[in-house]
């Protein structure tokens, strides 16, 4: 069994490159690890990354909102439903010296600094990350910090999420289609979707609920 590598260890960053393969029925045998939201997403990310490491499965990272500036490892995709704040988070990331080469920036509408856009599912940024991952063909999606629980507390602001119930409706409409492909380390999403396990991450999954590719994504997307 491979040895777990500590969070932020340069060995984890070595030789990691962006991966943008064409989408087809058996497109991705990689995991999508979503990191944002409440609780301690960094601890959950360590668990998710080590789980993939133990299973011998490569992973790509989807980071949302404040995590764009706070996530120290390489991330393939950065996503937000607040594109007006994107330049602020990008500036924090550059100031922190975190890797940015090849990172793709997503939102739900065209905006300066956004490479790609697709409509959201009205479930806040966490569900938007899931939507993009599913549209790109990922069949193992792991949620870190995406609890959808009002008392988990934001990882930066440490406050309760008063509007949580409004965004849960977007998840509830799609739970049946997400259950085979999405797992969560905490909160309401863990209760509804289950916790990621070695058996699940190692299992082949036939995609019976494919999502259409984002508009223009495999034709170069939008200009930043």
MOWO-V272699 format. One record per residue. N is the residue number from 0. RES is the residue in one letter. SS is DSSP state (H for helix, E for strand, L for the rest). Layout:
N	RES	SS
N	RES	SS
This chain:
0	X	L
1	X	L
2	X	L
3	X	L
4	X	L
5	X	L
6	X	L
7	X	L
8	X	L
9	X	H
10	X	H
11	X	H
12	X	H
13	X	L
14	X	L
15	X	L
16	X	L
17	X	L
18	X	L
19	X	L
20	X	L
21	X	L
22	X	L
23	X	L
24	X	L
25	X	L
26	X	L
27	X	L
28	X	L
29	X	L
30	X	E
31	X	E
32	X	E
33	X	E
34	X	E
35	X	L
36	X	L
37	X	E
38	X	L
39	X	L
40	X	H
41	X	H
42	X	H
43	X	H
44	X	H
45	X	H
46	X	H
47	X	H
48	X	H
49	X	H
50	X	H
51	X	H
52	X	H
53	X	H
54	X	H
55	X	L
56	X	L
57	X	L
58	X	E
59	X	E
60	X	E
61	X	E
62	X	E
63	X	E
64	X	L
65	X	L
66	X	H
67	X	H
68	X	H
69	X	H
70	X	L
71	X	L
72	X	L
73	X	L
74	X	L
75	X	L
76	X	E
77	X	E
78	X	E
79	X	L
80	X	L
81	X	L
82	X	H
83	X	H
84	X	H
85	X	H
86	X	H
87	X	H
88	X	H
89	X	H
90	X	H
91	X	H
92	X	H
93	X	H
94	X	H
95	X	H
96	X	L
97	X	L
98	X	L
99	X	L
100	X	L
101	X	L
102	X	L
103	X	E
104	X	E
105	X	E
106	X	E
107	X	L
108	X	L
109	X	L
110	X	L
111	X	L
112	X	L
113	X	L
114	X	L
115	X	E
116	X	E
117	X	L
118	X	L
119	X	L
120	X	L
121	X	L
122	X	L
123	X	H
124	X	H
125	X	H
126	X	H
127	X	H
128	X	H
129	X	H
130	X	H
131	X	H
132	X	H
133	X	H
134	X	H
135	X	L
136	X	L
137	X	L
138	X	L
139	X	E
140	X	E
141	X	E
142	X	E
143	X	E
144	X	L
145	X	L
146	X	L
147	X	L
148	X	L
149	X	L
150	X	L
151	X	L
152	X	L
153	X	E
154	X	L
155	X	L
156	X	L
157	X	L
158	X	L
159	X	L
160	X	L
161	X	L
162	X	L
163	X	H
164	X	H
165	X	H
166	X	H
167	X	H
168	X	H
169	X	H
170	X	H
171	X	H
172	X	L
173	X	L
174	X	H
175	X	H
176	X	H
177	X	H
178	X	L
179	X	L
180	X	L
181	X	E
182	X	E
183	X	E
184	X	L
185	X	L
186	X	H
187	X	H
188	X	H
189	X	H
190	X	H
191	X	H
192	X	H
193	X	L
194	X	L
195	X	L
196	X	L
197	X	H
198	X	H
199	X	H
200	X	H
201	X	H
202	X	L
203	X	L
204	X	L
205	X	L
206	X	L
207	X	L
208	X	L
209	X	L
210	X	L
211	X	L
212	X	L
213	X	L
214	X	L
215	X	L
216	X	H
217	X	H
218	X	H
219	X	L
220	X	L
221	X	L
222	X	L
223	X	L
